[in-house]
Amino acid sequence: MTDKLSIRLRNSRSFAELWHKCPRLPDKPRGDRYGDYPYTFHLDQVLSIALEFGETDDDVLVATRVHDLIEDVPAVSRNMIADICGHEVAQLAWCMTKPDGVSRKKGASTYYEKLLSGGSRALRLKLYDRIANVRSCWSEIQRMDENKRNRSKLGMYKSEYGAFRKTLHSESANEVESALWNELDRLLAWQE
């Protein structure tokens, strides 16, 4: 990892830590947390998964640190991320931002189109994020007692995976994208 990338990653993490302490959206009142962990735990997981799968694009690596900020923190804009992290990182974060005021299910097709507009880089970022979320669900389930397991988000990810995969997966996926899809298929026990 180059010194320049290390500095950009450190700055983007500091930016995320700062903004995740700001007032939250009503549906995300404990936005400073990721389950039992500080919210930056998730950002670290996404970065770690990107590195695990051999990501080499500096902008994608930096975007792992700020990919949820526009969606989660009303005070953060695409322009603010561009000022701190660069235009390409801000574009990736914008592609990861779900539409406002629309349910997850109703807004899915618009969101998927937006992701696709960001090309392979945005898709990889989303797949890193989803793998982090699903792995976290499995880890959480292993720690829960039997009667709390139905509260995991794993069921949500499983139920939406068919449409997610159908819309975003491409037969012309490159080697990294194919490996990411294979990991999600494995984690979600996907069968066509």
C-alpha positions as CSV (number, residue, x, y, z in Angstrom):
1,M,0.0,0.0,0.0
2,T,1.4,3.4,-1.0
3,D,1.9,6.2,1.5
4,K,-0.6,8.3,-0.4
5,L,-3.3,5.6,-0.2
6,S,-2.6,5.1,3.5
7,I,-3.1,8.9,4.1
8,R,-6.3,8.9,2.1
9,L,-7.6,5.8,4.0
10,R,-6.8,7.4,7.3
11,N,-8.4,10.7,6.3
12,S,-11.6,9.1,5.0
13,R,-11.9,7.0,8.2
14,S,-11.5,10.2,10.4
15,F,-14.1,11.9,8.2
16,A,-16.5,9.0,8.7
17,E,-15.9,8.9,12.5
18,L,-16.6,12.6,12.7
19,W,-19.8,12.5,10.7
20,H,-21.2,9.4,12.3
21,K,-21.4,11.3,15.5
22,C,-23.7,13.9,14.0
23,P,-27.5,14.0,14.4
24,R,-29.1,10.9,12.8
25,L,-32.0,10.2,10.6
26,P,-35.1,9.1,12.6
27,D,-34.9,5.6,11.3
28,K,-31.2,5.3,12.3
29,P,-31.2,6.7,15.9
30,R,-28.2,4.6,16.9
31,G,-26.2,5.2,13.8
32,D,-23.0,5.4,15.7
33,R,-23.3,1.7,16.3
34,Y,-23.1,-1.5,14.2
35,G,-24.7,-4.0,16.4
36,D,-22.5,-4.2,19.5
37,Y,-19.6,-2.4,17.8
38,P,-18.7,1.2,16.8
39,Y,-20.0,2.0,13.3
40,T,-16.5,2.2,12.0
41,F,-16.3,-1.6,12.6
42,H,-18.5,-2.0,9.5
43,L,-16.3,0.3,7.4
44,D,-13.2,-1.6,8.5
45,Q,-14.9,-4.8,7.5
46,V,-15.8,-3.5,4.0
47,L,-12.2,-2.4,3.5
48,S,-10.9,-5.7,4.8
49,I,-13.1,-7.6,2.4
50,A,-12.0,-5.4,-0.5
51,L,-8.4,-6.2,0.3
52,E,-9.2,-9.9,0.8
53,F,-10.6,-10.0,-2.8
54,G,-7.5,-8.2,-4.2
55,E,-9.0,-4.7,-4.8
56,T,-6.3,-2.4,-6.2
57,D,-8.4,0.7,-7.2
58,D,-7.4,3.4,-4.6
59,D,-10.8,5.2,-5.1
60,V,-12.7,2.0,-4.3
61,L,-10.6,1.4,-1.3
62,V,-11.1,4.9,0.1
63,A,-14.9,4.7,-0.7
64,T,-15.2,1.7,1.6
65,R,-14.7,4.2,4.4
66,V,-17.5,6.7,3.3
67,H,-19.9,4.6,1.3
68,D,-22.8,5.0,3.7
69,L,-22.4,8.6,4.8
70,I,-24.7,10.4,2.3
71,E,-27.5,7.9,3.1
72,D,-27.0,7.9,6.8
73,V,-26.0,11.4,7.8
74,P,-28.2,14.3,6.6
75,A,-25.4,16.8,7.0
76,V,-23.1,15.0,4.6
77,S,-23.3,15.7,0.9
78,R,-21.7,14.3,-2.1
79,N,-19.8,17.6,-2.5
80,M,-18.4,17.3,1.0
81,I,-17.1,13.8,0.3
82,A,-15.6,15.1,-3.0
83,D,-13.8,17.9,-1.1
84,I,-12.3,15.5,1.4
85,C,-11.8,12.3,-0.6
86,G,-12.0,13.3,-4.3
87,H,-14.7,13.3,-7.0
88,E,-14.4,9.7,-7.9
89,V,-14.9,8.5,-4.3
90,A,-17.9,10.9,-3.9
91,Q,-19.4,9.4,-7.1
92,L,-19.0,5.9,-5.7
93,A,-20.6,6.9,-2.4
94,W,-23.5,8.5,-4.3
95,C,-24.0,5.3,-6.3
96,M,-24.3,3.5,-3.0
97,T,-27.0,5.9,-1.7
98,K,-30.6,4.5,-1.7
99,P,-33.4,6.8,-2.7
100,D,-34.9,9.0,0.1
101,G,-38.4,8.2,1.4
102,V,-38.9,5.0,-0.4
103,S,-39.2,1.6,1.1
104,R,-36.3,-0.8,0.6
105,K,-38.5,-3.0,-1.6
106,K,-40.1,-0.3,-3.7
107,G,-36.9,1.6,-4.2
108,A,-34.8,-1.4,-5.2
109,S,-35.0,-1.1,-8.9
110,T,-34.1,2.6,-8.9
111,Y,-31.3,1.9,-6.5
112,Y,-30.0,-1.0,-8.6
113,E,-30.0,1.2,-11.8
114,K,-28.0,3.8,-9.9
115,L,-25.5,1.2,-8.8
116,L,-25.2,0.0,-12.4
117,S,-24.6,3.5,-13.6
118,G,-21.4,3.5,-11.5
119,G,-20.0,0.6,-13.4
120,S,-17.8,-2.2,-12.2
121,R,-16.3,-0.1,-9.4
122,A,-19.6,0.7,-7.8
123,L,-20.8,-2.9,-8.2
124,R,-17.6,-4.2,-6.5
125,L,-18.1,-1.7,-3.6
126,K,-21.7,-2.9,-3.2
127,L,-20.7,-6.5,-3.2
128,Y,-17.9,-5.9,-0.6
129,D,-20.6,-4.1,1.5
130,R,-23.1,-6.9,1.2
131,I,-20.6,-9.6,2.0
132,A,-19.6,-7.6,5.1
133,N,-23.3,-7.3,6.1
134,V,-24.1,-11.0,5.5
135,R,-20.9,-12.3,7.3
136,S,-21.8,-10.0,10.2
137,C,-25.3,-11.6,10.3
138,W,-23.9,-15.1,10.4
139,S,-21.5,-14.0,13.2
140,E,-24.4,-12.4,15.1
141,I,-26.5,-15.5,14.7
142,Q,-23.8,-17.7,16.1
143,R,-23.7,-15.5,19.3
144,M,-27.5,-15.3,19.7
145,D,-29.7,-17.7,21.7
146,E,-32.3,-19.5,19.7
147,N,-35.3,-17.2,20.4
148,K,-33.5,-14.0,19.2
149,R,-32.2,-15.4,15.9
150,N,-35.3,-14.4,13.9
151,R,-34.3,-10.7,14.5
152,S,-31.2,-11.0,12.3
153,K,-31.2,-9.2,9.0
154,L,-30.0,-12.4,7.3
155,G,-33.6,-13.2,6.3
156,M,-34.0,-9.8,4.6
157,Y,-30.8,-10.3,2.6
158,K,-31.8,-13.9,1.6
159,S,-35.3,-12.7,0.6
160,E,-34.0,-9.9,-1.6
161,Y,-31.0,-11.8,-3.1
162,G,-32.9,-13.2,-6.1
163,A,-33.8,-9.8,-7.4
164,F,-30.4,-8.3,-6.3
165,R,-28.5,-11.0,-8.2
166,K,-30.8,-11.0,-11.3
167,T,-30.4,-7.3,-11.7
168,L,-26.8,-6.8,-10.9
169,H,-25.0,-10.0,-11.9
170,S,-23.6,-10.2,-15.4
171,E,-22.4,-13.3,-17.3
172,S,-19.5,-11.1,-18.4
173,A,-18.4,-10.5,-14.8
174,N,-14.6,-10.2,-14.4
175,E,-12.7,-12.6,-12.2
176,V,-13.0,-10.5,-9.0
177,E,-16.7,-9.9,-9.5
178,S,-17.3,-13.6,-10.1
179,A,-15.4,-14.4,-6.9
180,L,-17.6,-11.9,-5.0
181,W,-20.8,-13.4,-6.4
182,N,-19.6,-16.9,-5.6
183,E,-19.0,-15.8,-2.0
184,L,-22.5,-14.2,-1.7
185,D,-24.0,-17.3,-3.3
186,R,-22.2,-19.5,-0.7
187,L,-23.2,-17.2,2.3
188,L,-26.8,-17.0,1.2
189,A,-27.0,-20.7,0.0
190,W,-28.1,-19.5,-3.4
191,Q,-29.3,-22.0,-6.0
192,E,-30.6,-21.1,-9.4
